[in-house]
Amino acid sequence: MKVKYYLFSMAVMGMLTACSGEKKESTADGQNATEKKVEADQPTGDVFIYTGEHRKGNIQPNKAKVLISKKLASINTNEFNGNTTMEEIWIGEQVQHIANGAFEGCTNLKKIHLAGPLPVINDGAFTGCSSLQELKGDVYTIGVDGFKGCTSLKSVILGEHAYWIRVGAFYGCKNLKKLILADTMSKLEDGAFEGCTAMEEFSIPNDFKNRMFGMFPNPEKFRKVYLLTTEFYPMPKNCQPNKECTLYVPDAFVQQFQADEQWSQFGSIQPTSKSPYYTAEGFLK
């Protein structure tokens, strides 16, 4: 009996050890996956790490990929003005302010990677960045002419704290097709999107429900519009619906919008919960 018990105990211990090994391997795989994700958010290859010493010596990055040092809390006025070498820049969550003209004339800058919330992009910060294709991040304020003349810009998705977009912020962005704003938007100045003639998809925060339709001159190009409203309201006079466009409205008001003679001119009216930007917490959250 003792022999049988000993053999049984050894077998159980072997199984437990095997299970433990499998668990460790699984955990290790999970850690590797996490590490890979972290690594994917950082630049790889030949990278120029821009520090305070470079700033003091007025030394410009001479590589396509640039990482802002974690010790720099802002990007100063005209700091990279006219730099045509940079193509991608990684800006950490410690950066709170991009000053006037910081990247003006960086004509080869294609991508901006924002690691965290950015309270201020100031006047003319990215003016003339004609290769920039996308702006995506939790940006609170965009100053006068912030992205003026960014003719390759196609998509702007601002996070849940977007607050103020100033006059000329996206002036002349003739290829801008997507503009997604959260309902935190409180200030939107006239002329912010002047010359944005290609707009196809955009959201309308509640405070601007009677203005934003008129900001884009070619309503026949509209394909998706998201109304972030807290109530049903009559269709604004500057709204020109078309059958190619889907209108998304809060779930509670879908039937009212669908039954309205004016709003029903849109090709389809759908609940916001079916939009690609909706989560359980709300739009863009």
N, C-alpha and C positions, 0 to 999 in steps of 0.2 A: 504493500500500500504506500509505503514511504517513497518507493521508487516511482510509482505512478504519480503520486502527488508532486514529486520533484520535477518530473517530466512535464506535467501539466502546467506547473508554475513557470517553468522555463519557456514554454510555448506562449503563455499569456504575456510574459515579459517581452518576448520577441515581438509579439503583435503590437504591444504598447510602444516599443522602441521604434518599430516601423512607422506607426501612426505619428509618433513624435517627429520622426525624420520627415515625413510627408508634410506635416504642419510647418516645420521650419523651412522646408523648401518652398511651400506656398507663400509663407511670410516673406521669404527672401525674394520670391518673384514679385510680390506686391511692392516691396521696397524698391526693387529695380524699376518697376513700372512708374512708381512715384518719382524716383530719381530721374528717369528718362523724361517725365513730364516737366520737371523743374529745369532740366537741361534744355528742353525744347523751347522754353521761354527765354533763354539766354542766347546771345550770339555765339556762333562757333566759327572756327577757322581763324583767319587773320583779322584780328580786332584791335582797334585803337581805343585804349581806355583813357578817356579825357579826364584830367585831374586839375586840382587847383594850381599845381605847378605849371601846367600848360597855359592856364589862364594868366598867371602872373607874367609868364614869358611871352605871351601873345603868340603861342605856338598852335597852329591850326592842325586838325586831323588830316592825315595824308593817306587814309585808307577808306575803303568803301563802307565798312562796318564800324560804327562808333558806339561805345558804351560810356554813358555819363557816370563818373565816379559817385559812389554812395555818400561821399562827403560834401557834395555840392547840392545845396538846397534850392538853387535857382539857376536859370540860364540868362545871362546878362544881355543888356542892350547891344545889338549888332554883333554878338559874340561869334557867330559863324557866318556872318553876312558875306555872301558871294562865294562861299566854299562850293566848288563844283566837283569835289572828289567824293563827298559823302553820298551814299545811296540808301543806307539804313541807319537809324539811330535808336538806341534803347535808352529810355528815360525812366529811372527808378521812381518808386513811390515817395522818396524823400523830396523830390523836386516839387515845389509849390507854385512856381512862377516862371513863365517864359516871357521875357521882357520884349520891348519894342524892337522889331526888326531882327530878332535873334537869328532867324534862318532865312532872312530875305535874300532872294536871288540864288538860293541853293538849287539850281536847276536840274540836278541829277538825283535829288533826294526822292526816293520812291516810297519808302515805308517809315512810319513812326510807330514804335512799340512803347505803349504806356503801361507801366507795371501797377500803377495805383491811381487814385483820384488826383486830378490836377485842377486846382482852383482857378488859375488865371493863365490864359494865352492872350497876351497883350497886343496892342495895335501893330499891325503889319508884321507880326512875328513870322509868318510863312508866306508873305507876299512874293509872288513870282516863282514859287516852287512848282514849276510847270510839269514835273514828272510825278508828283505826289498822286497816289491813286486812291488812298483810303484814309479816313480819320475815324478811329474807333477807340473810345475810352470815356471814362467818367470825368468829363471836362465841365466845369461850372460856368465859366465866362469866356467868351471869345470877343476880342476887342475890334475896334474899327479896322477894316481892311485886313483882318487877321489872316485870311486865306485868299486874298484877292489875286486873281490871275492864275489860280491853280487849275489850269485848263485840262489836266488829265484826271482830276478828282472825280470819282464816280460814286462813292459811298461815304456818308457821314452818319455814324451812329453814336449819339452822345448818351452817357449813362443816366442813372436815376437822379443825379443831382444837378443836371443842366439847368441853368438859371437865367442867363442873359446873353443874347447874341446882338452885337452892335451893328450899326450901319456899315454896309460894304463888306461884312465879314466873309461872304462868299461871292463877292462881286466878280462877274466874268467867268465863273466856273461852268462853262458851257456844256460840259459832259456830266455834270452831277445828276444822277438818276435816282438816288436813294437818300432820304433825309429822315432819320428816326430820332425823335425827341421825346423825352419823358414829360409827364404832366407837371413836373416841378418848374417848368419854364414859366417865368413871370415877366420877363422883359424881352421883347423882340422888336427891334427898331426897323422902320421903313428902309428899304434899300438893302437889307441884309442879304437878299438873294437876287439882286438885280443881275440880269444876264444869265440866270440859270434856266435855260430854255429846254433842257432835256428831261426835266423831272418826270419820273414815272411812279414813284412810291414815296409816300411821306405820311407822317403822323401830325395831328393837329391838337396840341394841348388845349385844355378847356378854356384858358384865358384868351385864346386867339381864334375862337371858332368862327368869328365873323370877318377875319382878315386873311388868313393864310391861303384860301383858295385863290384870291386875287394876286398873290405874290408870284405866281408862276404863270407865264404867258401862254403856254400851249396845253390847255386842258385835254385836248384830244390824245395826248401822250400818256395821260394818267392811267395806271394799271391797278394800283392798290392805295387806298386812303384809309387811315385809321383815325377815327374820331375819339378823342379821349375826353368825352363829355360827362358831366354829372347829371344831365337832364336831356330830355328830348327838346329840340328847338327847330323852328322853321328853317328851311334851306336858305343860306345867304344869297343875296342877289348876284354876288360875284362868282357863284359856283356854277360851272357849266358841266353837268354830268355827261358821261358817255357810256355806251353799252359794253365797252371793252374794260371798264373799271369795276373793281369790287370794292364796296364800301364796308368797312368794319366798324361796328358800333358796340357799346357796352351791352352785354347779354340781356340786361333788364329792359332795354328799349328796342330790341330788334323788331318786334311786331309793330311798334308805333312807326318806326322808320320805314318798314316795308309797306305799311298801309298808306303812307303819305304820298299824295299824288306827285309832288316834286321830287322827293328823295328816291322814289321808286324808279326814276329814270336811269339810275345806275344799273349796270348789268346784273349785279348781285349785291345783296346786303346780308352780311354774315356777322355772327357774334365775335367780339374781340378775343374771346377765349380760344378761337380757332386760328388766331393769327400766330405767326412764327415768333413773335416777341413777347408772348404772354406766358407767365408762370403762375403758380398757385398763389404767389404773393401779389401779383398784378403785372401791369405792362412794364417791361424793361427792368424787372426787379429779380 
